[in-house]
Amino acid sequence: MHEHYYWIALRNVCGIGTVLCKNLIERFGSPQQVFEANDEDLLRVPGVNQRTITALRRGLPSSDAEHELALLCQRSISLVTYTDSAYPRLLRHIYDPPPFLYVRGTLPDGDAGMLAVVGSRSASTYGRRITDQLCRDLAANGITVVSGMARGIDACAHQAAVSAGGKTVAVLGCGVDVIYPPEHKKLYDTIVANGAAVSEYPPGTEPNSYHFPARNRIISGMARGVLVVEAGPNSGSLITARCALDQGRDVFAVPGSVYAYTSKGTNNLLRSGAKVVETAQDILEEFGPCTGSTESTLVNMRQPEDLTAEQERVFGLFGNEPVHIDTLSNAGRFPPGRLAAVLLELELKGLVVELPGKYFARASAPS
């Protein structure tokens, strides 16, 4: 029987949660050996009682584990267990690590250069723009961006990392074969092609509100630090920040307007000691040389290269602030249809980003 059969069967045993599962694996080495251990040895493990042992003895054989193994194969989902070398190293050392992760895509090698980026689902134009700028620069310097694939800041962070040629990981509050929110299907495919989508929940698990606070400990646990871009006073992003603090991770925050509701949470974090972030360099200096970049100097990914005359002309219309498409059309005297086509070409080159309300901006202001 494949070893993953025993991992799934152990997870399904009533009364064995993530902490007890970790204790059992560290004591016996593998789930199969847990099932084979005698009562006396099992009772030496903190958290094990006679009821636990009775549940273990009933855990095998497991038709549910057999069914799930077949499902993983059918849906091209891999299992990365707590003892696998591919399991994120930092995540292994939190208080309650998942016994295994369901994975689509490929987890990046090593995790010293992972940064979690989270924020409001109702992101402002400012929030989206600074997220795009920071994540592009971080990805260009070898940082893997970890987030939750939610609307708003999360989605912007994933897309910016990929646009800069970097890696990204999405931690889901549902099965890795369930795309939520559903409109992020294209983003999901992009993430899997340039990193991984991971979850602790079995295939087919639908999103539920109680899943998301639990998955936040994984987002922060995989990373060296958490960057909060925009967050209201009761935002779920603040749960991720609290998880990070509990796990001994760095917490970073982007300052926001004192008039904006979505800045109240981030500004409170800053008052509580979070590190101010205005540029990617603020994070790179904290991370040091383990980012995968040989120098701490930012790599400039936004310098236009190989542009057509039309593309150069449109790109030259941008300053440091977002511009409405009508303003661009009037300033450049472009027909609306042709302008839209050139803007799309620039967006595909990673030079321009579209913002809500038909505004466009440079993907990141050149340094």
C-alpha positions as CSV (number, residue, x, y, z in Angstrom):
1,M,0.0,0.0,0.0
2,H,1.3,3.5,-0.9
3,E,2.5,5.5,2.1
4,H,0.1,8.3,1.4
5,Y,-2.7,5.8,2.2
6,Y,-1.6,5.8,5.8
7,W,-1.2,9.6,5.9
8,I,-4.8,10.1,4.8
9,A,-6.1,7.3,7.1
10,L,-4.3,8.8,10.1
11,R,-5.8,12.3,9.3
12,N,-9.3,10.7,9.2
13,V,-9.0,9.1,12.7
14,C,-11.5,10.8,15.0
15,G,-9.8,12.7,17.8
16,I,-6.4,13.2,16.1
17,G,-5.9,16.8,15.1
18,T,-2.9,18.6,13.6
19,V,-1.0,18.9,16.8
20,L,-1.4,15.3,18.0
21,C,-0.7,14.1,14.4
22,K,2.6,16.1,14.5
23,N,3.5,14.6,17.9
24,L,2.7,11.0,16.7
25,I,4.8,11.4,13.5
26,E,7.7,12.9,15.4
27,R,7.6,10.0,17.9
28,F,7.1,7.1,15.5
29,G,8.5,8.4,12.2
30,S,5.6,7.6,9.9
31,P,1.8,7.1,10.0
32,Q,2.2,3.4,9.2
33,Q,4.4,3.0,12.3
34,V,1.8,4.9,14.3
35,F,-0.9,2.4,13.4
36,E,1.5,-0.5,14.2
37,A,2.7,0.9,17.6
38,N,1.6,-0.9,20.7
39,D,-0.7,0.7,23.3
40,E,2.1,1.3,25.8
41,D,4.2,3.3,23.4
42,L,1.2,5.3,22.1
43,L,0.2,6.3,25.7
44,R,3.6,7.9,26.1
45,V,2.7,10.5,23.5
46,P,1.2,13.7,24.9
47,G,-2.5,13.9,24.0
48,V,-3.0,10.2,23.5
49,N,-5.5,8.4,25.7
50,Q,-7.4,5.1,25.5
51,R,-10.1,6.6,23.4
52,T,-7.5,7.7,20.8
53,I,-6.0,4.2,20.7
54,T,-9.5,2.7,20.1
55,A,-10.1,5.1,17.2
56,L,-6.7,4.2,15.8
57,R,-7.4,0.5,15.8
58,R,-10.6,1.2,13.9
59,G,-8.7,3.4,11.3
60,L,-7.6,0.6,9.1
61,P,-8.5,-0.6,6.6
62,S,-9.8,2.7,5.2
63,S,-11.9,2.7,2.1
64,D,-12.1,6.5,2.4
65,A,-8.3,6.7,2.0
66,E,-8.3,4.4,-0.9
67,H,-11.0,6.5,-2.6
68,E,-9.1,9.7,-2.0
69,L,-5.8,8.3,-3.4
70,A,-7.7,7.4,-6.6
71,L,-9.2,10.9,-6.7
72,L,-5.8,12.5,-6.4
73,C,-4.5,10.6,-9.4
74,Q,-7.5,11.4,-11.5
75,R,-7.3,15.1,-10.7
76,S,-3.5,15.5,-11.0
77,I,-3.1,16.5,-7.3
78,S,0.1,15.6,-5.4
79,L,0.5,15.1,-1.7
80,V,3.4,16.7,0.1
81,T,3.7,15.2,3.6
82,Y,5.2,16.6,6.8
83,T,8.3,14.4,6.4
84,D,8.9,15.2,2.7
85,S,11.8,17.3,1.7
86,A,9.5,19.4,-0.4
87,Y,7.3,20.4,2.6
88,P,7.9,24.1,3.4
89,R,10.6,24.1,6.0
90,L,9.3,27.1,8.0
91,L,5.8,25.7,8.0
92,R,7.0,22.5,9.6
93,H,8.1,24.4,12.7
94,I,4.8,26.2,13.5
95,Y,2.7,24.9,16.5
96,D,0.0,23.2,14.3
97,P,1.4,22.4,10.8
98,P,-0.9,20.5,8.4
99,P,0.2,16.8,8.3
100,F,0.3,17.2,4.6
101,L,-0.5,19.6,1.8
102,Y,-2.5,18.9,-1.4
103,V,-0.6,20.6,-4.2
104,R,-1.3,21.5,-7.8
105,G,1.8,22.9,-9.5
106,T,5.3,22.9,-8.0
107,L,6.3,24.3,-4.6
108,P,9.4,26.5,-5.0
109,D,12.6,25.0,-3.8
110,G,13.4,26.3,-0.3
111,D,11.4,28.9,1.5
112,A,13.9,31.4,2.9
113,G,12.7,33.9,0.3
114,M,8.9,33.6,0.8
115,L,6.8,36.6,1.7
116,A,3.1,36.5,2.4
117,V,1.2,39.5,1.0
118,V,-2.4,40.0,2.1
119,G,-5.0,42.8,2.2
120,S,-8.5,44.0,1.6
121,R,-10.8,42.3,-0.9
122,S,-12.2,45.8,-1.6
123,A,-8.8,47.2,-2.6
124,S,-8.5,50.8,-3.6
125,T,-6.7,52.0,-6.7
126,Y,-3.8,53.0,-4.4
127,G,-3.8,49.6,-2.8
128,R,-3.7,47.8,-6.1
129,R,-1.0,50.0,-7.5
130,I,1.4,49.8,-4.5
131,T,0.8,46.0,-4.4
132,D,1.7,45.6,-8.0
133,Q,4.8,47.8,-7.7
134,L,6.0,46.0,-4.5
135,C,5.3,42.5,-5.7
136,R,6.9,43.0,-9.1
137,D,10.1,44.3,-7.5
138,L,10.2,41.6,-4.8
139,A,9.6,38.8,-7.4
140,A,12.4,40.3,-9.6
141,N,14.7,39.9,-6.6
142,G,13.9,36.3,-6.0
143,I,11.1,36.6,-3.5
144,T,8.2,34.1,-3.8
145,V,4.9,35.8,-3.1
146,V,2.5,33.8,-1.0
147,S,-1.2,34.8,-0.7
148,G,-4.7,33.5,-0.6
149,M,-6.0,34.1,-4.2
150,A,-8.9,36.2,-2.7
151,R,-10.3,39.2,-4.6
152,G,-8.5,42.5,-4.3
153,I,-4.9,42.6,-2.9
154,D,-4.3,38.9,-2.9
155,A,-5.1,38.5,-6.6
156,C,-3.1,41.6,-7.4
157,A,-0.1,40.2,-5.5
158,H,-0.1,36.9,-7.4
159,Q,-0.5,38.5,-10.8
160,A,2.3,41.0,-10.2
161,A,4.7,38.3,-9.1
162,V,4.0,36.3,-12.2
163,S,4.2,39.3,-14.5
164,A,7.7,40.0,-13.2
165,G,8.8,36.5,-14.0
166,G,8.7,35.3,-10.4
167,K,7.1,32.5,-8.4
168,T,3.9,32.6,-6.4
169,V,2.0,30.2,-4.1
170,A,-1.8,30.4,-3.4
171,V,-3.0,28.9,-0.1
172,L,-6.7,28.0,-0.5
173,G,-9.5,27.7,2.0
174,C,-11.1,24.9,-0.1
175,G,-9.9,21.9,-2.1
176,V,-7.1,22.6,-4.6
177,D,-9.5,21.4,-7.3
178,V,-12.2,24.0,-6.3
179,I,-11.6,27.5,-7.7
180,Y,-12.8,30.3,-5.4
181,P,-13.7,32.9,-6.2
182,P,-14.9,31.3,-9.5
183,E,-13.9,34.3,-11.6
184,H,-10.2,33.6,-10.7
185,K,-10.0,30.6,-13.0
186,K,-7.5,32.2,-15.3
187,L,-5.5,33.5,-12.3
188,Y,-5.5,30.0,-10.8
189,D,-4.1,28.5,-14.0
190,T,-1.4,31.2,-14.0
191,I,-0.5,30.5,-10.4
192,V,-0.2,26.7,-11.0
193,A,1.9,27.3,-14.1
194,N,4.3,29.6,-12.1
195,G,4.3,28.1,-8.7
196,A,1.6,26.2,-6.8
197,A,-1.9,26.2,-5.3
198,V,-2.0,24.4,-2.0
199,S,-4.5,23.4,0.6
200,E,-4.9,21.3,3.7
201,Y,-8.5,20.4,2.7
202,P,-9.3,17.3,0.7
203,P,-10.3,17.5,-3.0
204,G,-13.8,18.7,-3.6
205,T,-14.0,20.6,-0.3
206,E,-16.1,23.7,-0.8
207,P,-15.1,27.1,0.8
208,N,-16.5,27.7,4.2
209,S,-16.1,30.7,6.4
210,Y,-14.3,28.7,9.2
211,H,-11.7,27.4,6.7
212,F,-10.2,30.8,6.1
213,P,-8.9,31.7,9.5
214,A,-7.3,28.3,9.7
215,R,-5.7,28.6,6.3
216,N,-4.2,32.0,7.3
217,R,-1.8,30.2,9.7
218,I,-0.4,28.4,6.6
219,I,0.0,31.6,4.6
220,S,2.1,33.2,7.4
221,G,3.7,29.9,8.4
222,M,5.2,29.3,4.9
223,A,6.8,32.8,4.8
224,R,9.5,34.7,6.6
225,G,7.2,37.6,7.0
226,V,3.8,39.0,6.2
227,L,3.1,42.3,4.3
228,V,-0.4,43.8,4.9
229,V,-1.2,46.4,2.2
230,E,-4.8,47.5,3.0
231,A,-7.0,46.2,5.9
232,G,-10.0,47.4,7.7
233,P,-10.1,47.2,11.5
234,N,-11.8,43.7,11.4
235,S,-10.1,42.4,8.3
236,G,-9.1,38.7,8.0
237,S,-5.7,40.0,7.0
238,L,-5.2,41.0,10.6
239,I,-5.7,37.4,11.6
240,T,-2.8,36.5,9.3
241,A,-0.7,39.2,10.9
242,R,-1.5,37.8,14.4
243,C,-0.6,34.3,13.2
244,A,2.7,35.7,11.9
245,L,3.5,37.3,15.3
246,D,2.6,34.1,17.1
247,Q,4.9,32.2,14.7
248,G,7.8,34.6,15.2
249,R,7.6,36.1,11.7
250,D,8.2,39.7,10.7
251,V,5.1,41.9,10.1
252,F,5.3,44.7,7.5
253,A,2.5,47.2,6.6
254,V,2.0,49.8,4.0
255,P,0.8,53.1,5.5
256,G,-2.5,54.4,4.2
257,S,-4.7,57.5,4.3
258,V,-6.1,58.4,7.7
259,Y,-9.4,59.0,6.0
260,A,-9.6,55.5,4.5
261,Y,-11.5,52.7,6.3
262,T,-9.2,50.1,4.6
263,S,-6.2,51.8,6.1
264,K,-7.4,51.6,9.8
265,G,-6.1,48.1,10.2
266,T,-2.7,48.7,8.6
267,N,-2.1,52.0,10.4
268,N,-3.0,50.2,13.7
269,L,-0.4,47.5,12.9
270,L,2.2,50.3,12.4
271,R,1.3,51.8,15.7
272,S,1.8,48.4,17.3
273,G,5.3,48.0,15.9
274,A,4.9,46.6,12.3
275,K,7.7,47.7,10.0
276,V,6.8,50.5,7.5
277,V,7.1,49.6,3.9
278,E,7.2,52.2,1.1
279,T,9.4,50.3,-1.4
280,A,10.5,46.7,-1.9
281,Q,13.9,47.7,-0.6
282,D,12.4,48.1,2.9
283,I,11.6,44.3,2.9
284,L,14.8,43.2,1.0
285,E,16.9,44.9,3.7
286,E,15.2,42.8,6.4
287,F,15.4,39.6,4.4
288,G,19.1,40.0,3.7
289,P,21.0,37.8,1.2
290,C,18.7,34.8,1.4
291,T,16.3,36.1,-1.2
292,G,18.0,34.4,-4.1
293,S,19.5,37.6,-5.4
294,T,23.2,38.1,-5.2
295,E,22.8,41.8,-4.5
296,S,20.4,43.7,-2.4
297,T,19.9,46.4,-5.1
298,L,16.5,46.3,-6.7
299,V,16.3,44.8,-10.2
300,N,14.5,47.2,-12.5
301,M,12.1,45.2,-14.5
302,R,10.1,48.1,-16.0
303,Q,12.6,49.5,-18.5
304,P,10.9,49.4,-21.9
305,E,12.7,47.2,-24.4
306,D,11.9,46.3,-28.0
307,L,8.9,48.5,-28.2
308,T,7.2,49.6,-31.4
309,A,6.9,53.2,-32.2
310,E,3.3,53.1,-31.2
311,Q,4.0,51.4,-27.9
312,E,6.8,53.9,-27.1
313,R,4.4,56.8,-27.8
314,V,1.7,55.4,-25.5
315,F,4.1,54.4,-22.8
316,G,5.6,57.9,-22.8
317,L,2.2,59.4,-21.9
318,F,2.4,57.9,-18.4
319,G,3.8,59.7,-15.4
320,N,3.7,58.4,-11.8
321,E,-0.1,58.6,-11.4
322,P,-2.9,56.6,-13.0
323,V,-4.4,58.0,-16.2
324,H,-7.9,57.5,-17.6
325,I,-8.1,55.9,-21.0
326,D,-10.0,59.0,-22.4
327,T,-7.1,61.2,-21.2
328,L,-4.6,59.0,-22.9
329,S,-6.7,59.0,-26.1
330,N,-6.9,62.8,-26.1
331,A,-3.3,63.4,-25.2
332,G,-2.0,60.9,-27.8
333,R,-4.6,61.5,-30.4
334,F,-5.2,57.8,-30.7
335,P,-8.5,56.2,-31.9
336,P,-10.0,54.5,-28.9
337,G,-9.9,51.0,-30.5
338,R,-6.2,51.3,-31.5
339,L,-5.3,52.7,-28.1
340,A,-7.0,49.8,-26.3
341,A,-5.0,47.4,-28.4
342,V,-1.6,49.1,-27.7
343,L,-2.5,49.2,-24.0
344,L,-3.1,45.5,-24.0
345,E,0.3,44.9,-25.7
346,L,2.0,47.0,-23.0
347,E,0.1,45.1,-20.3
348,L,1.2,41.8,-21.7
349,K,4.8,43.1,-21.6
350,G,4.4,43.8,-18.0
351,L,4.8,47.6,-18.4
352,V,1.2,48.8,-17.8
353,V,-1.5,47.7,-15.4
354,E,-5.2,48.3,-15.8
355,L,-7.0,49.7,-12.7
356,P,-10.7,49.9,-12.0
357,G,-12.7,52.5,-13.8
358,K,-10.7,52.3,-17.1
359,Y,-7.6,53.9,-15.5
360,F,-4.2,52.7,-16.4
361,A,-0.8,53.1,-14.8
362,R,2.8,52.1,-15.2
363,A,3.2,48.7,-13.6
364,S,5.8,50.2,-11.4
365,A,7.4,53.6,-11.4
366,P,11.0,53.4,-12.8
367,S,13.6,54.1,-10.2
